[in-house]
């Protein structure tokens, strides 16, 4: 029987890290590894995206604040599953390393997919002390960007030999460029055939900073009054800042030109209707939505944070702008909406970059290599101990 990997995460819901986990499980050869997922809180309908059979999914229903009983529930869950490898993800699950060690699992992996909203730059002393304290228990670290890998090495003090950097992969078959006529999207009358559609996809959370994008769109209309009737903005996703975004759209009188699409299952189709993709985040690990937009042949405007500069090559596949600067973002938008040839050229280059560097196969191969390595090292240690 194939070795079992138990993945410990905070919650299985819409998100970049969660999407990467599902893609990994679905793409990994079943004869190599089996999988189980322990959610410290719970999971949502998002779990239905797991197509690999026989993936056990457990919820521990963590209570708000300190929940001492969680550790006992996690211990029992790990003991019942009896995994060969435990893989914790992000700060919210890192203490699972202690429980896994106490449960007798000696092959342990931890990965960083992006920093917390309260610690975008990875400088919060309490969090970093905990990460450092966990390192003797972690067999190997995975970082989804060079930015995170460098931070683990230089700030947390992890030796480079214990870090592997693996980019997220993107399904370049599902996410592909538009061919032929663009499908009409949005409410009736929202976008005509000649509309220029600026789009973004992401959870409506503070860290994604969609209000800055809305302000930039409003400023773009002022900068390009002769073309303002063609301009449309689509934001796909939902979350706690939706009310703030709705209020801002109303205050700026953008109701007819901005569509908050909510959570959608047809993201590839919506991206193919876009002419330009924008990600205004305050912080990122490696953005799946940037990768998906590039796979759809879209040039990308993104903030120069986290792993974004590793994906967006200024002047080749898009443009980088400062965080929270709606004026600079509006100026970047103006350059693209006025220049369809540039949009086409950079979009083609973005698609080529995906095919060359960000395949699902490369991602799966990277994770398989780490899992094989920690399992082999564990087996060798067991033999030496015997």
N, C-alpha and C positions, 0 to 999 in steps of 0.2 A: 504493500500500500504506500502511496506517495506520502512524503512528510507533510505535516499539518502546520500551517502558519496561522497564528491568531493575531489579528490586527485589532489594536485597542485605540478607539477614537472617542471624542467627546460626544458627538451626535452625527448620525447619518442623515444629512439633509442637503439641499441644493448648496453647492459651494465648490471652489476650485480643488481643494484637497480631496474632498469626497468624490468628485468627478474623476480625479486621477486614480483613486483607490478602486473605484468601480471599473474603470478602463483596464487597470492592471489585472484585476481578478478575471475579467471577461477574456482577456487576451493571453493569459498565461496558460501554457499547455497543462491540461489536467493530469497528465502522467508525471509531471515534474513536482507539482505541489498542490495540496488541498488548502482550503481557506475557511476560516471562521472569523466573524467580526463581533467584537464586544463593544457596545455603545455604552459609555458611562451614564448617559441620560436615556435617550431613546432614538428611534428612527422614524422616518416619514415614508410617504409614497415613493420617494426617491429610491428606496431600496429595490423597487421593481425593475430598476435598470440593470440589476445584476442578473445576467443570463447564464452564468456558469452554474450547473446543477449542484445540489448538495452543499451549498454554502450556508452554514449555520449562523444565525443572526440572533444575538442576545442583547437585551436591554437591562441595565442595572438601575435605572430610574433614580439617578442621583438627585438628592434634594438641594435646594438653593443654599448657598453658603457652605459651611463645614458639614460634611456628612461622614462621620467616622465609620458608620456601618458600611459605607461603600467599599472600604478596603476588604472587609470580610466577605462581602458578596463577590467582589472581583477575585479574591483568592479561591473561593469555591468554584467560580465559573472556570477559572484557568485549570484547576485540578480536575474538574469534570471533563474538560476538553482534552487535557493532556497533550498540548501542542509540542512540536519539535522546535519551533521558533516563535517568539513573541515580538511583534513589531508595534511600537507605540508611535503616535504621530502628534507633533506639536506640543506646546507647553501644557495644554489642558490635560494631556494623557501621560506626561512624562513620569509621574509617580507610579504608574503601572510597572515601571522597571523594578521597583522595590518589591512589589507584590509578585511579579513574575519570578524574581530571584528566590523569594521565600517559598514559592510554589515548586521550586526545583527545576525550572526551565533555565538552562544555562546558555542557550543560543538566543541572544537578544539584540534587537536593532531598534534604533530611534531615528525618526526623520523630521526635518524642519521644512515646512511648506510655506512659511510666511509668519511674520511677527504679529503679536496681538495689537488690537487697535489702541490699547493704552500704552503700548511700548513699540511704536513704529520703527524706531531707530535701534532697538536692541540694547538700550543703555540702562534699563531699570535694574538696579542693583539686586533687589530681592529675587527677581526672576533669574538673573544670571548666576547668583550664588546657588540657587537650586539646580540649574543646569550643570554647573561645575561639580556639585555634590553627586549628581547622578552618573557622571562619566565613568567612575570605576565599575559601575554595573552594566554600562552599555558596551556591547561587543563591537558595534560599528554604527557610525552615523551616516545618514544620507541627507544631502542638501539639494534642493531643486534648482538652485541657481549658484553661479560663481560668487555672487554677492553674499549669499547665506553661508557658503562654504568658507569664504574668507573670514566672515564674522565668527563662525564656530572656531576657526583656528586661532585668530588673533585676539578675540575678546573673551571667548569661553575657555581658550587654552587647550583645545582638542588637537592632538598630534595629527598631522596631515595623513599619516598612514591609516588613521581610523575614520577618515572622511571620504565618501564617494559622492561626487556631484552627478546627478542624473536629471536631465530635463524631462518635463512632461512631454508625452507624445500627443499627437492630434490625429484624429481619423480623417485622413485626406480624401477618402472616398465619400464619406458622409458630408464633409465640409469641402465643397468644390466651387470653383467660380461659376458665375452666371453664364449661361449660353442662350442666345436668342433674346426674346422680349422679357422685360422685367414684369414679374407678377405684381399686381396692385396689392398693397397692404394697408392696414389701418382701418379706422371707421370709414363709412361711406363718404366719398368726396375728400378724404384726407390728402391723398397724393395722386396727382395726375401723372401721365406718362413722362412728362418732361421735368418732373420734380427732381431736385437734388436732395437725396436723403442721407442725412448724417445720423449714424447709429451708435448705440452702445449697449452692452449686455453686462449685467452684474446685479448682485444683491443690493437693494436700496438700503445701504448701511452707511454710517458716518465715514468709514475708511474709504469708501468708493467716491465720495465727494461729488455726487451728481448735481448739487446746486451750483457748483462752479461751472459745469458744462452748460446748464440752463442759462446762467448769466452770460457765458461766452456766446451762446447762440443768439441771445437777445442783442448783444453788442455787435455780432456779425450782421444782423439785419440793419443796424445803424451804419455800419461801414460799407455796406453794399445795397443801398436803397433801391437801385435799379433791378436787382435780382432777388429782392426779399420775397416776392410772391412765389418763387420756385423753391424756397428753402423749407425743409421739413426736418424735424428731430424726432427720433424714435429711441426710447430707453426701455429695454426689455429686462424685466426682473421685478422683484417685490421686496419689501422689508420695512424696517422701522422708520426710515426717513421719507416714506412715500407721502405722508401728509405734508411735510415740509416742502417737498417738491411740488405737490399740487398747489399749495398756497403761493409759492413763488411763481409758478406758471400763470396763475390767476392775477397776481399783482403786476406782472409784466405784460399781461394781455396777450399771452402766447397760445391760448387754448386751441385755436384752429391749426396751429403749426407744430405743436408738440404732442406726441402720443406716448403716454406711459402704458406700455403694453402688458405689464404684469408678468408673472411666471408663464412661460410658454413651452410647449413641447416641439414647436416648429422653428427652433432657433436657426438651423441651417438655411431654411427657406427665407426667413426674415433677413439674415445676413446677405443672402444673394440679392435681395432687393435694395440693399444699401449701396451708396457710392463711396462712403468714407466711414472709417471706424474711429471712435475716440474713447480713450480710457482715462478719466480724470483722477485716479486714485491718489490717496495720501501715502499709501504704502502697498507693496506687492511682493510676493515671493516670485513665482513665475505665473503669469496670467494665462490661464487656459483660453479666455475669451480673445486675447490678442492672437494667440496661435490659431484659433478657429477663424478669426477674421482674416488673417494672412492666408490661411488655406483656401478661403473663399475669394482670394484675389483682391483684397481691399488694402489700400494704404492705411497706415495707422498713425494717429496722433496720440501720444501718451505722455504722462508725466514722467520726469526723469528720476524715478525712485526704484529701489529694490532691483529686481531682475529685468525691469522694462528696457534699460539700455542694452541688455544682452539679446533682446529680441528685435528691437526697432533700430534700424540703421539709418540715421538722419541723411536725407538726400538720396537714399536708395530704396528703402521700404516704408519710410514715413518720417515723422518729425517728433522730437522730444521737447516738452515745454516745462516750465517751472511749476511746482505744486501750488495750487490755490490761486493761480494768476489768470483770471478770466480774460484780461486784456491780451496777454500773450497767446492764449488759446484761441481767442477770436481772430487775431492776426494770422495764426497758422491755418485756421479754417478758411479764412478769406483767400489765402494763396491757393488752396485746393479747389474751392468751389469755382474759382475763376479759370481753372486750368484743367480741363478734362483729359488732355494728353498726359499731364503729369500724373493724374490719378490712375490712368491706365498703365503707364510705364512702371510706377512704383507698386501697383497692385500685382502686376506680372512678376516683378522681382520678389515680392513677398511670398507668392505661391511657390516660386522656385526655391526659396530659402526653406520653406516647410518641407518640401520634398527631399532636400539635401540634408537637413539637420534635425528635424523634429518628428521622425516617424514613430509610430506605435512600436514597431519592431525594435528600434534602438532603446526605447524606454524599458520594454519588457526584458530585453537582453541585459540591461544594466542592473535591474532588480534581481534577476536570476543569478547574476554573478555575485552579488552581495549575499544573497541567501545561501548559495552554494558555499561561499567562503566561510560564513559564520558556522554553518552546519558541519563543514569539514573540520574546522578548528575545534569545535566542541567535541566531535567524535575522537579526534586525536588526543585531546586533553583527558577524555574519559579512559582511553586506552592507557595513557601514561599513569593515571591515577590507579588503575587496576594493577 
